[in-house]
Amino acid sequence: MHLHKKTKRGLSSIVTGAILLSAVAVMGIMIVAWANMNLTKHQQDLDSTISDNYNKINEKIFIEHIWFGSTGPSMNITMNNIGTIGLNVTEIQITNMTSNTTYPFIHTNGGIKPGTMLSINQTFGWIANTPYEVVIITARDTQFKTQVNSP
């Protein structure tokens, strides 16, 4: 009588250990790559926010003169960029302080280099002996305000 030896057919502990170790290494590499990508994105967002806020701080407009047109319904606003960076005036809001009516005017050519002036003539029907608030808004959403009385 001849006895046959039964053999187990399965993976040895060395092979299963190697497979588990490889799977853990691949998952670890994927997690590190994802975390690095996430960190880079957050760093870019933070850099952009800091840059925008820093530039906003350096935007400074000095309103030199505001006068009302005597021959037509207009207002001329002359402003000086006293900041250290260029800026772009995108909107001027003129508010009648008596009636609380605001006239928004969009500007597309309001760029001012540092140390230079810009004069904008705005046509609207102003009322004599009335206080007005003038708000100048830049592309970075910085606002500069002043009040003036019409003649």
Accessible surface in RSA format (square Angstrom, percent):
REM  Atomic radii and reference values for relative SASA: ProtOr
REM  Chains: A
REM  Algorithm: Lee & Richards
REM  Probe-radius: 1.40
REM  Slices: 20
REM RES _ NUM      All-atoms   Total-Side   Main-Chain    Non-polar    All polar
REM                ABS   REL    ABS   REL    ABS   REL    ABS   REL    ABS   REL
RES MET A   1   223.82 115.9 134.40  89.0  89.42 212.9 119.62 101.7 104.20 138.1
RES HIS A   2   146.53  80.1 124.85  86.8  21.68  55.5  92.82  95.7  53.71  62.5
RES LEU A   3   153.02  85.2 131.51  94.1  21.51  54.1 132.23  92.9  20.78  55.9
RES HIS A   4   155.18  84.8 129.66  90.1  25.52  65.3  87.25  89.9  67.93  79.0
RES LYS A   5   187.09  91.3 156.08  95.8  31.01  73.8 107.07  96.4  80.01  85.2
RES LYS A   6   195.12  95.2 166.28 102.0  28.84  68.7 114.87 103.4  80.25  85.5
RES THR A   7   101.11  71.9  75.56  76.6  25.55  60.9  63.31  85.0  37.80  57.1
RES LYS A   8   204.00  99.5 171.73 105.4  32.27  76.8 120.76 108.7  83.24  88.7
RES ARG A   9   227.32  95.4 186.14  94.9  41.18  98.0  73.91 101.0 153.41  93.0
RES GLY A  10    69.76  86.0   0.00   N/A  69.76  86.0  37.94 104.1  31.82  71.3
RES LEU A  11   121.44  67.6  92.35  66.1  29.08  73.1  94.05  66.1  27.39  73.7
RES SER A  12    60.79  51.4  47.67  63.6  13.12  30.2  52.50 111.8   8.29  11.6
RES SER A  13    93.68  79.2  76.76 102.4  16.92  39.0  51.12 108.9  42.56  59.6
RES ILE A  14   143.52  81.7 134.50 100.2   9.02  21.8 141.10 101.6   2.42   6.6
RES VAL A  15    66.92  44.0  64.99  58.8   1.94   4.7  66.92  58.2   0.00   0.0
RES THR A  16    50.00  35.6  48.93  49.6   1.07   2.6  37.95  51.0  12.05  18.2
RES GLY A  17    35.43  43.7   0.00   N/A  35.43  43.7  30.81  84.6   4.61  10.3
RES ALA A  18    54.86  50.4  47.23  72.9   7.64  17.4  52.29  73.6   2.57   6.8
RES ILE A  19    97.89  55.7  93.51  69.7   4.38  10.6  97.08  69.9   0.81   2.2
RES LEU A  20   120.96  67.4 120.80  86.4   0.17   0.4 120.96  85.0   0.00   0.0
RES LEU A  21   130.33  72.6 126.84  90.7   3.49   8.8 129.78  91.1   0.56   1.5
RES SER A  22    64.94  54.9  58.35  77.9   6.58  15.2  35.24  75.0  29.70  41.6
RES ALA A  23    45.24  41.6  36.65  56.6   8.59  19.5  44.58  62.8   0.66   1.7
RES VAL A  24    90.70  59.7  89.11  80.7   1.59   3.8  89.15  77.5   1.56   4.2
RES ALA A  25    52.97  48.7  41.39  63.9  11.57  26.3  52.12  73.4   0.84   2.2
RES VAL A  26    85.40  56.2  84.69  76.7   0.71   1.7  85.40  74.2   0.00   0.0
RES MET A  27   106.55  55.2 105.52  69.8   1.04   2.5  66.13  56.2  40.43  53.6
RES GLY A  28    30.77  37.9   0.00   N/A  30.77  37.9  30.19  82.8   0.58   1.3
RES ILE A  29   122.92  69.9 118.72  88.4   4.20  10.1 121.42  87.4   1.50   4.1
RES MET A  30   124.59  64.5 116.65  77.2   7.94  18.9 104.14  88.5  20.46  27.1
RES ILE A  31   111.72  63.6 110.23  82.1   1.50   3.6 111.72  80.5   0.00   0.0
RES VAL A  32   104.93  69.0 102.05  92.4   2.88   6.9 104.28  90.6   0.65   1.8
RES ALA A  33    59.43  54.6  47.71  73.6  11.72  26.7  55.22  77.8   4.21  11.1
RES TRP A  34   149.93  60.2 146.50  70.9   3.43   8.1 124.41  66.3  25.52  41.4
RES ALA A  35    45.70  42.0  40.88  63.1   4.82  11.0  42.46  59.8   3.24   8.6
RES ASN A  36    91.54  63.1  87.56  84.6   3.99   9.6  14.32  34.5  77.22  74.6
RES MET A  37   128.50  66.5 120.19  79.5   8.30  19.8  86.40  73.5  42.09  55.8
RES ASN A  38    55.14  38.0  53.59  51.8   1.55   3.7   6.22  15.0  48.92  47.3
RES LEU A  39   118.77  66.1 116.28  83.2   2.49   6.3 118.69  83.4   0.08   0.2
RES THR A  40    61.10  43.5  60.57  61.4   0.52   1.2  44.31  59.5  16.79  25.4
RES LYS A  41   112.46  54.9 110.74  67.9   1.72   4.1  81.72  73.6  30.74  32.7
RES HIS A  42   109.95  60.1 105.83  73.6   4.12  10.5  76.92  79.3  33.03  38.4
RES GLN A  43   104.95  58.7  99.92  73.0   5.04  12.0  25.10  53.4  79.85  60.6
RES GLN A  44   109.53  61.2 103.58  75.7   5.95  14.2  38.07  81.0  71.46  54.2
RES ASP A  45    64.15  44.9  60.51  60.2   3.64   8.6  27.53  64.8  36.62  36.5
RES LEU A  46   106.28  59.2 102.79  73.5   3.50   8.8 105.85  74.3   0.43   1.1
RES ASP A  47    80.21  56.2  74.36  74.0   5.85  13.8  28.06  66.0  52.15  52.0
RES SER A  48    60.78  51.4  52.65  70.3   8.12  18.7  32.48  69.2  28.30  39.6
RES THR A  49    73.02  51.9  69.21  70.2   3.81   9.1  47.10  63.3  25.92  39.2
RES ILE A  50   101.86  58.0  98.86  73.7   3.00   7.2 101.05  72.8   0.81   2.2
RES SER A  51    55.45  46.9  49.15  65.6   6.30  14.5  29.87  63.6  25.58  35.8
RES ASP A  52    79.09  55.4  78.95  78.6   0.13   0.3  20.11  47.3  58.98  58.8
RES ASN A  53    77.22  53.2  76.36  73.8   0.85   2.1  21.46  51.7  55.75  53.9
RES TYR A  54   138.23  64.5 135.66  77.2   2.57   6.7  94.44  71.0  43.79  54.0
RES ASN A  55    35.71  24.6  35.71  34.5   0.00   0.0   0.12   0.3  35.59  34.4
RES LYS A  56    77.45  37.8  71.98  44.2   5.47  13.0  30.60  27.5  46.86  49.9
RES ILE A  57   119.96  68.3 107.46  80.1  12.50  30.1 114.87  82.7   5.09  13.8
RES ASN A  58    22.71  15.7  22.05  21.3   0.66   1.6   0.60   1.4  22.11  21.4
RES GLU A  59     5.20   3.0   0.44   0.3   4.76  11.3   0.00   0.0   5.20   4.2
RES LYS A  60    92.81  45.3  92.62  56.8   0.19   0.5  73.34  66.0  19.47  20.7
RES ILE A  61    15.31   8.7   0.00   0.0  15.31  36.9   0.00   0.0  15.31  41.5
RES PHE A  62   107.94  54.0 105.72  65.5   2.21   5.8 107.94  65.4   0.00   0.0
RES ILE A  63    34.30  19.5  17.09  12.7  17.21  41.5  17.09  12.3  17.21  46.7
RES GLU A  64    72.17  41.4  45.45  34.4  26.73  63.6   5.90  11.4  66.27  54.1
RES HIS A  65    98.36  53.8  92.98  64.6   5.37  13.7  65.29  67.3  33.07  38.5
RES ILE A  66    22.85  13.0   6.89   5.1  15.96  38.5   6.89   5.0  15.96  43.3
RES TRP A  67   107.67  43.2 104.97  50.8   2.69   6.3  84.18  44.9  23.48  38.1
RES PHE A  68    20.99  10.5   4.33   2.7  16.66  43.3   4.33   2.6  16.66  47.7
RES GLY A  69    17.11  21.1   0.00   N/A  17.11  21.1  14.97  41.1   2.14   4.8
RES SER A  70   114.86  97.1  72.95  97.4  41.91  96.5  52.28 111.3  62.58  87.7
RES THR A  71   144.51 102.8 104.25 105.7  40.26  95.9  80.46 108.1  64.05  96.8
RES GLY A  72    27.98  34.5   0.00   N/A  27.98  34.5  24.96  68.5   3.02   6.8
RES PRO A  73    76.20  55.5  71.61  65.3   4.59  16.7  75.43  62.3   0.77   4.8
RES SER A  74    19.47  16.5  19.47  26.0   0.00   0.0   7.14  15.2  12.33  17.3
RES MET A  75     0.03   0.0   0.00   0.0   0.03   0.1   0.03   0.0   0.00   0.0
RES ASN A  76    26.41  18.2  25.76  24.9   0.66   1.6   4.02   9.7  22.39  21.6
RES ILE A  77     0.00   0.0   0.00   0.0   0.00   0.0   0.00   0.0   0.00   0.0
RES THR A  78    15.59  11.1  15.59  15.8   0.00   0.0  13.23  17.8   2.36   3.6
RES MET A  79     0.00   0.0   0.00   0.0   0.00   0.0   0.00   0.0   0.00   0.0
RES ASN A  80    30.63  21.1  30.63  29.6   0.00   0.0   0.00   0.0  30.63  29.6
RES ASN A  81     0.06   0.0   0.00   0.0   0.06   0.1   0.00   0.0   0.06   0.1
RES ILE A  82    99.77  56.8  70.58  52.6  29.19  70.4  76.91  55.4  22.86  62.0
RES GLY A  83     8.96  11.1   0.00   N/A   8.96  11.1   1.61   4.4   7.36  16.5
RES THR A  84   105.22  74.8  80.09  81.2  25.13  59.9  80.57 108.2  24.65  37.3
RES ILE A  85    38.83  22.1  35.47  26.4   3.36   8.1  38.83  28.0   0.00   0.0
RES GLY A  86    33.31  41.1   0.00   N/A  33.31  41.1  18.72  51.4  14.59  32.7
RES LEU A  87    10.43   5.8   0.00   0.0  10.43  26.2   5.41   3.8   5.03  13.5
RES ASN A  88    59.42  41.0  57.78  55.8   1.64   4.0  16.76  40.3  42.66  41.2
RES VAL A  89     0.03   0.0   0.00   0.0   0.03   0.1   0.00   0.0   0.03   0.1
RES THR A  90    39.73  28.3  39.18  39.7   0.55   1.3  32.02  43.0   7.71  11.6
RES GLU A  91    32.56  18.7  32.56  24.6   0.00   0.0   1.95   3.8  30.61  25.0
RES ILE A  92     0.00   0.0   0.00   0.0   0.00   0.0   0.00   0.0   0.00   0.0
RES GLN A  93    50.70  28.4  50.70  37.1   0.00   0.0   0.41   0.9  50.30  38.1
RES ILE A  94     0.00   0.0   0.00   0.0   0.00   0.0   0.00   0.0   0.00   0.0
RES THR A  95    14.18  10.1  14.18  14.4   0.00   0.0   7.75  10.4   6.43   9.7
RES ASN A  96     3.64   2.5   3.64   3.5   0.00   0.0   0.00   0.0   3.64   3.5
RES MET A  97    80.23  41.5  55.29  36.6  24.93  59.4  53.46  45.5  26.76  35.5
RES THR A  98   107.56  76.5  74.21  75.2  33.35  79.5  72.25  97.0  35.31  53.4
RES SER A  99    68.59  58.0  39.26  52.4  29.33  67.6  45.73  97.4  22.86  32.0
RES ASN A 100   122.57  84.5 103.20  99.7  19.38  46.7  22.88  55.1  99.69  96.4
RES THR A 101    57.82  41.1  53.40  54.1   4.41  10.5  40.00  53.7  17.82  26.9
RES THR A 102    64.12  45.6  43.25  43.8  20.87  49.7  26.63  35.8  37.49  56.7
RES TYR A 103    66.89  31.2  65.12  37.0   1.77   4.6  46.11  34.7  20.78  25.6
RES PRO A 104    81.72  59.6  65.12  59.4  16.60  60.3  65.12  53.8  16.60 103.1
RES PHE A 105    36.92  18.5  34.19  21.2   2.72   7.1  36.92  22.4   0.00   0.0
RES ILE A 106   126.85  72.2  99.65  74.2  27.20  65.6  99.65  71.8  27.20  73.8
RES HIS A 107    33.21  18.2  26.74  18.6   6.47  16.6  12.07  12.4  21.14  24.6
RES THR A 108   131.37  93.4  98.17  99.5  33.19  79.1  74.29  99.8  57.08  86.3
RES ASN A 109   137.59  94.9 119.36 115.3  18.23  43.9  31.97  76.9 105.62 102.1
RES GLY A 110     0.45   0.6   0.00   N/A   0.45   0.6   0.38   1.0   0.07   0.2
RES GLY A 111    51.15  63.1   0.00   N/A  51.15  63.1  26.78  73.5  24.38  54.6
RES ILE A 112     7.14   4.1   1.40   1.0   5.74  13.8   4.69   3.4   2.45   6.7
RES LYS A 113   155.09  75.7 152.20  93.4   2.89   6.9  95.41  85.9  59.68  63.6
RES PRO A 114    61.94  45.1  44.74  40.8  17.20  62.5  45.09  37.2  16.84 104.7
RES GLY A 115    65.15  80.3   0.00   N/A  65.15  80.3  33.28  91.3  31.87  71.4
RES THR A 116    59.40  42.2  55.22  56.0   4.17   9.9  56.35  75.7   3.05   4.6
RES MET A 117   108.51  56.2  79.25  52.4  29.27  69.7  43.75  37.2  64.77  85.8
RES LEU A 118    35.87  20.0  32.69  23.4   3.19   8.0  35.87  25.2   0.00   0.0
RES SER A 119    63.59  53.7  36.90  49.2  26.69  61.5  31.82  67.8  31.77  44.5
RES ILE A 120    15.48   8.8  12.97   9.7   2.50   6.0  15.48  11.1   0.00   0.0
RES ASN A 121    96.71  66.7  69.81  67.5  26.90  64.8  21.31  51.3  75.40  72.9
RES GLN A 122    23.96  13.4  23.96  17.5   0.00   0.0   0.00   0.0  23.96  18.2
RES THR A 123    90.85  64.6  79.32  80.4  11.53  27.5  52.86  71.0  37.99  57.4
RES PHE A 124    14.38   7.2   5.28   3.3   9.10  23.7  14.38   8.7   0.00   0.0
RES GLY A 125    52.08  64.2   0.00   N/A  52.08  64.2  28.64  78.6  23.44  52.5
RES TRP A 126    55.47  22.3  34.55  16.7  20.91  49.1  33.91  18.1  21.56  35.0
RES ILE A 127    99.57  56.7  96.25  71.7   3.32   8.0  99.57  71.7   0.00   0.0
RES ALA A 128    57.90  53.2  44.13  68.1  13.77  31.3  44.13  62.1  13.77  36.5
RES ASN A 129   131.05  90.4 100.55  97.2  30.50  73.4  33.30  80.1  97.75  94.5
RES THR A 130     9.20   6.5   8.69   8.8   0.52   1.2   2.03   2.7   7.18  10.8
RES PRO A 131    50.43  36.8  50.43  46.0   0.00   0.0  50.43  41.6   0.00   0.0
RES TYR A 132     1.29   0.6   1.29   0.7   0.00   0.0   0.05   0.0   1.24   1.5
RES GLU A 133    38.65  22.2  38.65  29.2   0.00   0.0   0.16   0.3  38.49  31.4
RES VAL A 134     0.00   0.0   0.00   0.0   0.00   0.0   0.00   0.0   0.00   0.0
RES VAL A 135     7.88   5.2   7.88   7.1   0.00   0.0   7.88   6.8   0.00   0.0
RES ILE A 136     0.00   0.0   0.00   0.0   0.00   0.0   0.00   0.0   0.00   0.0
RES ILE A 137    14.68   8.4  14.68  10.9   0.00   0.0  14.68  10.6   0.00   0.0
RES THR A 138     2.40   1.7   0.00   0.0   2.40   5.7   0.00   0.0   2.40   3.6
RES ALA A 139    67.53  62.1  33.98  52.4  33.55  76.3  38.02  53.5  29.51  78.2
RES ARG A 140    82.18  34.5  68.47  34.9  13.71  32.6  29.93  40.9  52.26  31.7
RES ASP A 141    91.45  64.1  82.65  82.3   8.80  20.8  24.77  58.3  66.68  66.5
RES THR A 142    23.43  16.7  20.56  20.8   2.87   6.8  23.43  31.5   0.00   0.0
RES GLN A 143    92.30  51.6  66.61  48.7  25.69  61.2  13.71  29.2  78.58  59.6
RES PHE A 144    33.77  16.9  30.68  19.0   3.09   8.0  33.77  20.5   0.00   0.0
RES LYS A 145   130.03  63.4  97.17  59.6  32.86  78.2  44.52  40.1  85.52  91.1
RES THR A 146    43.12  30.7  33.67  34.1   9.46  22.5  16.30  21.9  26.82  40.5
RES GLN A 147   116.72  65.3  89.86  65.7  26.85  63.9  26.30  56.0  90.41  68.6
RES VAL A 148    34.15  22.5  26.62  24.1   7.53  18.1  33.52  29.1   0.63   1.7
RES ASN A 149   107.36  74.0  89.51  86.5  17.85  43.0  24.07  57.9  83.29  80.5
RES SER A 150     4.91   4.1   0.00   0.0   4.91  11.3   0.00   0.0   4.91   6.9
RES PRO A 151    95.89  69.9  63.46  57.8  32.43 117.9  93.07  76.8   2.82  17.5
END  Absolute sums over single chains surface
CHAIN  1 A    10774.4       8888.2       1886.2       6775.8       3998.6
END  Absolute sums over all chains
TOTAL         10774.4       8888.2       1886.2       6775.8       3998.6
